[in-house]
Amino acid sequence: MLDSIKVRQASFRAALLPDRSECPVRRRILSCVSLVCAGALLAGCATGDGEADATSEVITSIPSFADVDVSPTPRDLTGEINLALNSEEPEPVTDNPTQKLPVTLKDNQGTRVTVKTADRILALDQYGTLAQITYELGLGDALVGRDLSTQFSQAKDLPLVTHNGHELNGEAILDLSPDLIITDTSLGPWDVVEQVRDAGVPVVVVDSTRNLDNTADLINQVASALGVRDAGKALAQRTADEIAAVRAVIDRKAPTAVQDKLRTVFLYVRGQSGVYYMFGQDSGADALISATGAYDVSKEIGWKGMKPLNDEGLVAAQPDTIVMMTKGLESAGGVDGLLERYPSLANTPAGEHRRFITMPDSQILSFGPRSADVLNALAVAMYAPESL
């Protein structure tokens, strides 16, 4: 099969190369068209994965929320906190998963795909979640390349197949002769995916929605494509158990009365592109905020989905805490730059107290096997920052 794929790949390189060199504007438009999909705003307009220099000290040593003393008045806390999960190596649920291939399945777009082999895998998405899942299913050795957001230690030396941030590079993909690509619609341009598929490489498109409720489904979709359904069930259960354990601690230790909860919003910013959004209901960020025990303001003010930020929304929200991606805050010129662009923000508790919590773009909304770690980190920052 590999030889036949290589023959067909060669015939498509000429089609891919002109598209990459002659149509940069078209590529950008195609990438940004995916804004209509949940989470896809993050695909076309981002320029990095959040691992670059931070505006404040990066905190990677994060204790368990179960072991810290929470502040009696978390709404009075002040200061910026820049978090990042450490590069802890993923732990496969099995070292030798039993693959049952070939498998024929219908992917998330309704496309019927037959996977005959999975010896050379590319698992690509905005957050590196799909590569992380593949590794934790016990098939890390089959990964032959990575996207920019795949940062765990075992994969960092793999060749990149994205450029200019999160744009798929068709030539780089074909050069690796993959026999399977697992992706979603969070990366673009989509015509590269179609051309690679036409070159004979099976492409399985999984759900692009990212929230705590569909983490198990996402894991099982990847496992099905790889022919390791049993390992998928085991990883989904382990991840669910870890999330449940952290949430139980948060429910026990975080404020329970509505008036004591941290009024929280999630801002998505790409200052260099003039992109300033507040994420609301059904964006995934609302589920993240609620899971940390904070008060998701978006429901109260009727802020649905992902909408451009405005002064009226900020004034209505009156957040105590603002959660952001690290690169997003950096691109706005830090807290000072954001306050300058939106003066009304200075009149909110979060602005007055400079209460901003950031995490890398590749982590905070990834909703994958490390979701429990993300929740734990945010909970510590929200309620026990002195422990950091």
N, C-alpha and C positions, 0 to 999 in steps of 0.2 A: 504493500500500500504506500509506503514511504516514497518509493521510486516514482510511482504514478503521480503522487502529489507534487513531487519536485518538478516533473515535466509540466504539469498544469500551472504550477507557480511561476515558472519561467515565462510562460506566455502572458502572464498578467503583470509582470514587473513593468513593462512599458506603459501599461495603462495606469499603474499606480504612480510612477515617477512624474509624469506630466501633471497629474492632479495635485501632487504635493508641491511642485516647483512653480506652477503657473497660477494657482488659484488659492493663495493664502487667505484672501478675503472670504471666498466661498467656504473654505474650511472653517473659518471662525463663525460664519453665519450658521453653517450646518451644526456646529457644536452648540451654539446658543439656542437653536430651535428646540432643543431638548428641555428647555425651561418648563415646558408644559408638564413634564413628568416630575413626580415627587422626588426630590433630591437631585434632579438633573441640572438645576441651576448651578450646582457646584462643578459641573463638568466643563463647560465651554469657556467660562470666564475666569477660572482660577489660573494662577501662574506657578503654583508650587504646591507642595504637600504639607507645609507647615513645619518643616524641620529646620528652617533657616534661623538666623539670629533673632532673638526675642528682644522685646523692648524692656524687659525686666528679667531678673534672675529666674532661670528655669528650675523648677522644683521637680525632681524625679524620685526622691525618697519619700514615699507616701505611706504612712502607717495605716493599719486597718481601722476603719471607723469604730469597730467594736472596742478598740483599745484606747480611745482618746476621750478626753473630757470635753463636752460640748459647752459652748458659751451659753449662759443663761439668757442673754439678750442678743441673738445673732443679727437682729435688724440694726443694731448700733455698731457693728463691726465696720472697719474702714480699710482701704488699701487694695491694691491690685495683686492678684495672684496668678502666676503663669505656671501651669502644670504641664507635665508630660509623663506618660507612662514610660517606665524604663524599657530597655530592649530585652526584657526577659524572653528566653527562647520558648517558642510554642511547644506544647506537650502533646504529642499525638495520642489519640485514644488507643491506638494499636500500632505496633511496629511493623506488622505484616498483614495488612488487610487483605481479605479474600475478594478479588475482583471477579465479577461475573459479567464478562463481555463476550460477544457484542450485546448491546442494548439499544433498543429503538424507543424513543420517547418524544413527546410533544412538549416543546419548550414554552417559556412564558409568553412568547409571541404567537403561539399556535403553530409553529413550524415543526414539522416532523423530521427528527434528526436520528441517524443511526451512528452510534459510536462503536467502532470495531476495535480500536486500540486506544490506550491512554498512557503511552510511554513517554511522550513529549508534550507536556501540557503548558498552556498559557492560561492563567486565571487572572482576569484583568477587570478592575473597576476603580472608581474614584478614590476609595479609601484603602485599597489593599486587602479588603475583607475576604475576597474570594480566594486569594493566594493563601491567606492565613487559614481559611477553612480547609483548603486542599492539603496544606501541611499537617494540620491537626487530624485529618482523616488518615494520616499515615502515608501520604503519597508525595511528600516534599521532594524526594529524590527525582521525581518525574517532571518537576518544574524546570523549564528551560529558559525562561525570561521573566521579566517583572514590569509592572507599572511603577510610576514614580512614588506612589504611596506605600508600596510594599517595602517595609523598612526593617522587618525582624532580621536578626543577625544571620540566620542561615541563608537568607535570600538576597542580602544586600550586594553580593558580588555577581549576581545574575545580570545579564545584559538587559538594558532598558529597551522597551518597545514603545515608549511614549516620548514625545518631545514637546518643547514649548509649554511645559507644564503637563497637561493631561490629554494631549492630542495623540491619537494612535498613529504610529509610523508603519505604514504598510510594508515598506521594504525591510525594515528591521524585523517585523513579524515573519515574513516569508523566509528571510535568511536563516531563521532558527528551525525551519522545517517542522513546525508543530503538527501533531496528528489529532489534536483537540484544542479548541479554544472555548473557554467558559467566560462569559462576560455579561454585562447588562447594558442599559442605555445611558449610563452616566458618563461614558467616554465617547468621543467623536473624533473625526467626522464619520458618520455612519456609512458613507460610501466605501470607506476602507474596509469595514466589516463585511459589506456585501461583496467586495472584490476578492477578499481573502476566502470567503465562503465559495465564490465562483471558481476559485483556483483549486477547489477540491478539499479544503480543510473543513471538517465538521465544526460548526459553531453552535453552541448551546447558549441561548440567552435566558438568564434567570431574572427573577424579580428585582427591579431597581428600588422598590420601596424599602426604606430602612426605618424600622422601629422595633421596640422591644417585643411586640406581639408576633412579629413574623420571623424572628431570628431562627427559630427551629425549622420553619418552612424553608428558609434560605439554605440552611445547612443541608437539609434533606434533598433540595433541588440539585445542589452541587454533588452530593453523594450519589444520587441517581445517575447523573451524567457520567460519573467515574466508575459506576458499577460496584459501588461499595455501600449498599443500602444499610447493612448491619452496622458498619462503622458510623454511618450518618446518624442512625438512631441513637447510638451510644454518645456521640459528640453533642447532639441536640439535647439529650437528657442531662449530660454533664453541664452544659452551658446553662440550661434552665435551672438546674439545682444551684449553681453558683450565683445566678441573678437573684433567685428567691432568697438565698441566705443573706446577701447584702441588703436586699429590700426589707427583710425582717428586722435587721439591725437598725436601718434607717427609720422604719415605722416605730421602733421602740425608743429611739433617742432623739429624733428630730421633733420640733414643735408640732403639736397636733391641732391646737386651736387655730382657726383661720386667721384671726387677728395677729397671731404670733408668727405665722409662716412668712418666709421671704418672698415678697412679690418679685417675680423673676421673668425676664424676657430673654430671647435669644436673637442676637443681631448677626446677620451675615453681611460682611463688608468686603469689597474689593475696591479700595480707594483709587487705585491707578486706572480703573475702568469706570469709575463713577457709579459703582453698584453699592447701594445701601438698602438692605432689606431687613425687615423684622419677620421672623418665622412665627406663625401662629398655629391655629388648630389644624390637625391632620398633616403637619409638616414633618413629624418625627421629633422635632425639638420639644413639642408640647409633652410628649410621652416621657422624654428624658427629664424634663423639669419636674413633672409630677412624681416620677420615680425617685427623685432625690428628696422628696418630702417638701419641696418648695411649692409656692402657689403660682400656677400657670396663669398669668394675667390675660393671655390672649382670649380665653373664653369669656372673661368678664367684659372685655371691650369689643368683642365680636370680630376679632382679627383672625381671618381664616386663611389658611395656606401660607404662601410666601408673597408678601406685598412690599412695595417700596416704602421705606421709612419716611415718616414725616413728623413735624413738630406736634401736630394734633395727636398722633398716636402715642408719642412719648409722654405728653402731658396727661393723656387719659390713663396710660399704663402706670405711671408713678412707680417705677421699679425700685426695689431695694438693692437688687443685684442684677447685673447684666452678664450673660454668658456669651462668649464669642470664640471664634477660631483664632489661634495665635497670629497667623499671617493676616487675618482680617483686621485686627486691631493695629498691627504694624503698618498695614497699607494705608490706614487712615491717619497716620502720624501719631499713633499712640492715643492715650486718653485725651491729651491736650488737643490733638488734631480733631478728634471726634467731637469734643466739646465746642471747638471753634466752628465746626460745620453745623452743628445742631445746638445752638445756645440754650434751647429749652431743656436740653438734657441736664444742664447745670442746676436746674430747678427741680430735679427729681432727687430722691434720697440716694440713688446709685451715683448720680453725678456729683452731688455734694460730698459723698464719702469716697468717691473714686473706687467704687466697689465693682470691680471687673474681674471675672474669672475666665481665663483662656486655657485652651488645650489645642494641640496640633490638629490641623485640618484632617489628617489621616486617622485620627482617633475618636474625636468627640462624637461624631454621628455615624460611626462605622457600624454599630449594632451587630457585632459578630461575636466570636468566641471570647473577646476581652470586654464584653459589655459590663460584666460585674466589676472589673477593675475601673472602668470609666465612672460608674456610679459611685464606687467607693471613694475615688479621688475627688469628685465633685462634692460629695457629702462632707468630707474632711475640710475642704476649702470653704464650704458654706458655713459650717457650724463649729469647726475647731481649727481655725487657721494658725493658731499659736503652736499647734503640734507639728507644723510643717517646718 
